[in-house]
């Protein structure tokens, strides 16, 4: 399997991300926390770095000016363009504002189309593709589009020929078909193993980033079970 995985963990268990992940999936607003900031800087040279705008975690994307400053400082391998969860018009507006700024030449950009429906999502993708075809490298398929992400992954690749990133994994049972679709799935980030280790197994459950703690053994077991579930 060529897909790279990043397993999100709480602040008190950050070392487990390095143990079990292929890359660091960093959340921009959390850099206000000194422990988190130091962790990412310390391990930046060990693993590839994806930088996310925090829209899902915080309810809104980080301020674009602050985001650009952080990108210039960190020079991540991949940066997620600002989006508005489930809002196509808001996402298009923020993405346009984002691309007005200069980015490090070696940083790849992931766009994340959004929408309340498949029709809205595909329209959002078409608009972003028509305006920024040569400026983005990955298409992120957001968690909110579950359980339609197989269709959207195929649609996206046929339209753009760009690799896909799967944002979040509420249900691992969707993944085998996505991996078997022929679409190049470059990467996936998820807190699923962590949630499983913590007993938070509902589709809408989330980890408490600042208060939860997960042990190495429970995380190891959960990661092994996750890979067993997604084998194609």
C-alpha angles and dihedrals in degrees: 000000000000096000114112118224133208119189114204116223135181124267094259091056102040094132089069091067089064091046097053109020134084092212140006114258101201125193111220100214090053091066086086085075109084095211092052093044092051092047093055093045091048094052099033092105095047101057137021112267127227115188118205127196094229098236093137096043099041102029092244137047118261115264107281095230091053090045093054091049091052091047091051090051099044100032092206121203090235130017125194111226114233115273139174113233111252091348117112098182093047091047093051090050094050093043090053091051091048094053091054087075128077117246132196108280093235096051118102118215126222116201118205114205113204138193147142092249143020090261093053092045095050091046090052090050093049092052094048091046093050092051102037107023093136097040104060130061106187137036116219117212104208126225092241090070093064125152092029098058097109090060093044093048091054092044092049095050093047090052102040108018085221124134118255133235119202111219109210130337117235091169124020091203089080093061106071093062091045091051090047094049096088091243112131103245101195099181148349133200123199144156091207098113091046092049090047091051089051094047093248098134103149119113091243098040118120135190117251097238097199101039111028123092128192127194126232094243096049091046092048091052092047093049091050090050090048093056091047090054095051099045110127 
